[in-house]
Amino acid sequence: MIIRIAGILPASTSPEDPHAALQWPLHSNQKVMRPDLLTLASNLAAREERFALVTVVRREPPSSARVGDVAVVTESGDYYGWVGGGCTRSTVLREARRAIADGEPRLLSLSPEPDRMQRPGMVALPMTCDSGGTVEIYVEPVLPVARLLLFGSSPAVRVLARIGNAMGYRVEVVDANADKAAFPDAEHVRNSIVSDALPRGAHVLVATMGERDLEAIEAALSLAPAYLGVIASPKRFAQLRDTLLARGVAREALERITAPAGLDIGARTPEEVALSIMAQIVERRRHAAARAEGTPQREPAREAVDPVCGMSVTIAGARHTAQVRDATYYFCCAGCRTKFLADSGRYLAAGAGAPGS
């Protein structure tokens, strides 16, 4: 559902197009009122994009931030809202992106005396605003909920839908004979395969038992699944694989399918089969997360040191820079830049900062 706010969402936005709200004229350097931020966050969540909600929870004057001030920071580094002056922006942006990357919330304290603010559970950082003051900020990453997409309506599928829902997955079921009464825990129950309506990146099980197996597997492969299991005997899946190859499906894609689905626990009953499949999904998720933690997903953001206050400043998108002696220097705020330009020789002689390259 779209929350309509006069003067913010374009006239073309409609409930039938829930993603259009991200096309409204909202710029990352403007101060945005809280209702608009909540609308933005809602639509980022609807698109299953990763972002962080940043909220001021405590302040000591003369900080310009107020308790309850909110900002939204996206995975790509866009920053909407207000949680203090420009001197806090680079710190909040850096910590929010770290929270999005590791999925862990954090409580920040920006203070002229960070050592005094050290306590368990607190990330104490220097406040460099000329006005001084202390501000404490809660950073909460908002990540997409895992999805479970089930093709079929067998007893094992019904049990798996209940287990998935209990574990926090968003469950969808596709089967010509399925109905909501049989799958009360499913978010959506569809009677036909409509690929455009199905979630990408889901954990998928095909348990169609000979009814449109090929169509279900082809649809699942088109959705870039995190996991794709098929309930079928090795002999039956070999037949399906040969047919899919003949229909032009890439061999590499078929090699990523797990068949028969589930860990080998000697399962016999529908409940045991469902348990073995969910255990395999969890195993794959945890192993993938462990690999991701050990392998950088992208090049770390390059940083420079503010030559005035000593803070780290992310080079990409830095708002306050200065060219001196053919070198570029980066600053956390306009105040530090002004001080540097007024007496750059002193700061350069002191060697307090390093230029960006």
Number of C-alpha atoms within 10 A of each C-alpha: 11 17 17 16 11 8 8 12 21 15 10 9 17 16 12 9 11 16 16 16 24 17 10 15 10 17 12 14 12 11 14 17 14 15 11 18 18 16 18 19 23 19 20 21 16 13 13 13 14 20 27 27 21 28 22 23 18 15 19 15 12 13 19 17 24 18 15 15 17 25 26 28 26 21 18 9 16 15 22 24 22 26 26 20 14 18 19 20 17 22 20 22 23 17 20 28 23 18 20 22 16 11 16 13 19 19 18 22 24 25 23 18 16 15 11 9 19 13 9 6 9 15 17 19 19 19 23 22 25 13 13 17 19 23 25 24 26 21 27 20 26 21 16 14 12 16 21 27 28 28 28 26 23 15 15 19 24 23 18 25 28 17 18 22 17 11 11 12 20 19 24 22 29 23 21 17 12 19 17 13 9 13 20 14 20 23 14 16 22 18 14 14 17 10 14 10 8 18 17 18 18 24 25 28 30 25 24 24 14 11 12 16 19 17 12 23 24 16 16 28 20 13 16 16 21 19 21 23 24 23 20 20 11 11 9 13 18 13 10 18 19 13 13 18 13 10 11 8 15 11 12 8 13 18 10 14 20 17 18 16 23 22 16 11 10 9 15 8 11 16 16 17 24 24 21 20 24 23 14 19 23 13 13 15 16 12 12 12 12 11 11 12 12 8 9 9 9 6 6 7 11 12 19 22 21 25 25 23 18 17 22 19 27 21 20 10 10 15 17 19 19 16 11 14 6 8 11 14 23 28 31 30 24 16 16 23 20 15 13 22 13 10 10 16 12 12 15 16 9 10 11 14 21 17 19 17 10
